[in-house]
Amino acid sequence: MTYKDNALKLFSLNSNLELAQKISDETGIPLGKINSRQFSDGEIQINIEESVRGFDIFIVQSTSYPVNTYLWELLIMIDACKRASANTVNVVMPYYGYARQDRTASPREPITAKLVANMLTTAGADRILTLDLHAVQVQGFFDIPADNLFTVPLFAEYYQEKGLVGDDVVVVAPKNSGIKRARSLAEYLESPLAIVDYPDDDQKRENGYVIGDIDNKNVILIDDILNTGKTFSSAAAIAKDAGAKNVYAVASHGLFTPGAAARLNAADISEVLVTDSVKTDTPKPDTINYLSAAPLLAHAIIRIHKNQPVSPLFQYNKSAD
């Protein structure tokens, strides 16, 4: 796909230059020239080194580690574009940091996902494009258009090509909060669904059990965020104890905080699959495999710019244009 339109410009900040370059390659739109640097006290300065006046601007930035630095870099870039008379400023956030703080779970807690939405809007963003929000209700925190793309169709296509489909495969939610995501993948693969659950008020992962039949089955564990690796490693152990033949793990966003790689290497998991929504310098498990979200995001960017519906991408396939 090569898209030529003199009214669109694509920029990348520092969180995930590799993904931004892939999006650029997919669309045929070169990355714009900017200079982002920090003063000795940590202040961020951004200079846009080409005109953006009258253009529709798309800024690629995940707010992953270091979350606050990348968030402020994004806010400052939005402000710079608005002050330079950009026509629209569209934020492409493959990973939306703070999305897990989407409600007041206990007294006197903030709803930081809403705060971040307010900050992006106040800075001047006209639209948000993101990938697999931790909680879909975060989409409603915005008073501007916000498109939340799903990775499950991408994962389904990958496993279909590997032959992991049908009754020989069971898709397993590694915790009961992930049932909806697991059910979606199971429907694509025409496979049964199971859940790893824990006794009431029991925080010990070793006491978990499987609801569903996975004996002598290939198991696919699915979650949205792979952070410490504890959820997957515990669920894999429980699944193997329940008779699982092989265990695969898939997540939308691979944060891989320190210790995650060693924990996953010690687990009996045949493959860990994530998208490239997050770029980290921490060690990765030996079984890691990446699936690029660049084609999906590239098609969404073009559709948004052409005022076309994004909904066809919810059932994404490579022939979409």
Rosetta blueprint (number, residue, H / E / L):
1 M L
2 T L
3 Y L
4 K L
5 D L
6 N L
7 A L
8 L E
9 K E
10 L E
11 F E
12 S E
13 L L
14 N L
15 S L
16 N L
17 L H
18 E H
19 L H
20 A H
21 Q H
22 K H
23 I H
24 S H
25 D H
26 E H
27 T H
28 G L
29 I L
30 P L
31 L E
32 G L
33 K L
34 I E
35 N E
36 S E
37 R E
38 Q E
39 F L
40 S L
41 D L
42 G L
43 E L
44 I E
45 Q E
46 I E
47 N E
48 I E
49 E L
50 E L
51 S L
52 V L
53 R L
54 G L
55 F L
56 D E
57 I E
58 F E
59 I E
60 V E
61 Q L
62 S L
63 T L
64 S L
65 Y L
66 P L
67 V H
68 N H
69 T H
70 Y H
71 L H
72 W H
73 E H
74 L H
75 L H
76 I H
77 M H
78 I H
79 D H
80 A H
81 C H
82 K H
83 R H
84 A L
85 S L
86 A L
87 N L
88 T E
89 V E
90 N E
91 V E
92 V E
93 M E
94 P L
95 Y L
96 Y L
97 G L
98 Y L
99 A L
100 R L
101 Q L
102 D L
103 R L
104 T L
105 A L
106 S L
107 P L
108 R L
109 E L
110 P L
111 I L
112 T H
113 A H
114 K H
115 L H
116 V H
117 A H
118 N H
119 M H
120 L H
121 T H
122 T H
123 A H
124 G L
125 A L
126 D L
127 R E
128 I E
129 L E
130 T E
131 L E
132 D L
133 L L
134 H L
135 A L
136 V H
137 Q H
138 V H
139 Q H
140 G H
141 F H
142 F L
143 D L
144 I L
145 P L
146 A E
147 D E
148 N E
149 L E
150 F L
151 T L
152 V H
153 P H
154 L H
155 F H
156 A H
157 E H
158 Y H
159 Y H
160 Q H
161 E H
162 K H
163 G L
164 L L
165 V L
166 G H
167 D H
168 D H
169 V E
170 V E
171 V E
172 V E
173 A E
174 P L
175 K L
176 N H
177 S H
178 G H
179 I H
180 K H
181 R H
182 A H
183 R H
184 S H
185 L H
186 A H
187 E H
188 Y H
189 L H
190 E L
191 S L
192 P L
193 L E
194 A E
195 I E
196 V E
197 D E
198 Y L
199 P L
200 D L
201 D L
202 D L
203 Q L
204 K L
205 R H
206 E H
207 N H
208 G L
209 Y E
210 V E
211 I E
212 G L
213 D L
214 I L
215 D L
216 N L
217 K L
218 N E
219 V E
220 I E
221 L E
222 I E
223 D E
224 D E
225 I E
226 L E
227 N L
228 T L
229 G L
230 K H
231 T H
232 F H
233 S H
234 S H
235 A H
236 A H
237 A H
238 I H
239 A H
240 K H
241 D H
242 A L
243 G L
244 A L
245 K L
246 N E
247 V E
248 Y E
249 A E
250 V E
251 A E
252 S E
253 H E
254 G E
255 L L
256 F L
257 T L
258 P L
259 G L
260 A H
261 A H
262 A H
263 R H
264 L H
265 N H
266 A H
267 A L
268 D L
269 I L
270 S L
271 E E
272 V E
273 L E
274 V E
275 T E
276 D L
277 S L
278 V L
279 K L
280 T L
281 D L
282 T L
283 P L
284 K L
285 P L
286 D L
287 T L
288 I E
289 N E
290 Y E
291 L E
292 S L
293 A L
294 A H
295 P H
296 L H
297 L H
298 A H
299 H H
300 A H
301 I H
302 I H
303 R H
304 I H
305 H H
306 K L
307 N L
308 Q L
309 P L
310 V L
311 S H
312 P H
313 L H
314 F H
315 Q H
316 Y L
317 N L
318 K L
319 S L
320 A L
321 D L
